[in-house]
Amino acid sequence: MKKKSHSFPPTSDWRVARIGEYLGIGTEPQNLRYIFGALINAGVKLRTGMSYREGLECTDTTFNGVRVRVYEPASAGQSSGKVPGLVFIHGGGWVMLSVDAFDELTAHVSKELGTVVVSVEYRLAPEHVFPAAFDDSIAATKFFLRNAEKYNVDPARISISGDSAGGNLAAAVTLALAKEKGLPKLKTQALLYPALQAIDFHTPSYLDHGHLNTLTKDLMVAYWIWYLNNDQSFGEAFKANNHTSDQLKKSQYAGYVDHKMVRPNLRPKVVKPVNKENIEFPEIPNIVTILDPHFAPLS
């Protein structure tokens, strides 16, 4: 979760975005998008052309009304047999970045693997809270599975991948499609430092590394809330793990974090199986959603 990645802004950028909101210059997530967008555009201008796209046909289109970018290597069109496919869902805390930010990466993957890549441009929070990003991701994936042959893709060899928030969405889509009938099954799931649970913000990852410049605990909590309900007034409750209840902390859900990675004193003392419908929560809008596997796949 704390690996260095361009998916997350350094703390300094986040503070600038927050100061901008205090001064009445956009909202914090809008400012984050602007800052990171400017940095990415500057990087693009420093490149000499777009040579990394050579040997690819790149098309911006829509799948089930969802904007996507399709990367087709020349080898795919020339192949006598069908080629594999990949759905890629980008990261950015459900709040920022785009297929453009990952254009070089997805192009590289398409060429190196000889696979047709579909990069999904899902709607961003907080303007579009959950389940908008999930709905877009699964809609685009279903379309690709149903129309794979149009791209000379073997529908039985389509995989899904994503980083960070994109890893969250890829996992959620995989879980949802596992129950779908009449569709080809996804071949492989490749998750890159995915955000998978919003129950416990006191895991060793947060306690030991939540102060690091790359991705702070404060920022991670902010991302989850922007995606959940866009009410940052509950930020302190989430950081203190007061967004759940003693009942939930002693339930089977508390054991979903891998105990091999948890300090012994953090392990739940008592595990009592409980139905989601019977769990009590604090008065936080949409808080029960943290147990929805389409929102947090470990739930």
HELIX and SHEET records of a PDB file:
HELIX    1   1 THR A   11  TYR A   22  1                                  12    
HELIX    2   2 GLU A   28  LEU A   46  1                                  19    
HELIX    3   3 SER A   51  ARG A   53  5                                   3    
HELIX    4   4 ALA A   74  GLN A   78  1                                   5    
HELIX    5   5 ASP A  103  LEU A  113  1                                  11    
HELIX    6   6 ALA A  132  ARG A  146  1                                  15    
HELIX    7   7 ALA A  148  TYR A  151  5                                   4    
HELIX    8   8 ALA A  165  LEU A  177  1                                  13    
HELIX    9   9 PRO A  204  HIS A  209  1                                   6    
HELIX   10  10 LYS A  217  LEU A  228  1                                  12    
HELIX   11  11 GLN A  232  PHE A  234  5                                   3    
HELIX   12  12 GLY A  235  LYS A  239  1                                   5    
HELIX   13  13 ASP A  246  LYS A  249  1                                   4    
HELIX   14  14 GLN A  252  GLY A  255  5                                   4    
HELIX   15  15 HIS A  259  MET A  261  5                                   3    
HELIX   16  16 PRO A  264  LEU A  266  5                                   3    
HELIX   17  17 LYS A  276  ASN A  278  5                                   3    
HELIX   18  18 ILE A  287  LEU A  291  5                                   5    
SHEET    1   A 6 LEU A  56  PHE A  63  0                                        
SHEET    2   A 6 VAL A  66  PRO A  73 -1                                        
SHEET    3   A 6 VAL A 116  GLU A 121 -1                                        
SHEET    4   A 6 VAL A  83  ILE A  89  1                                        
SHEET    5   A 6 VAL A 153  ASP A 163  1                                        
SHEET    6   A 6 GLN A 189  LEU A 192  1                                        
END                                                                             
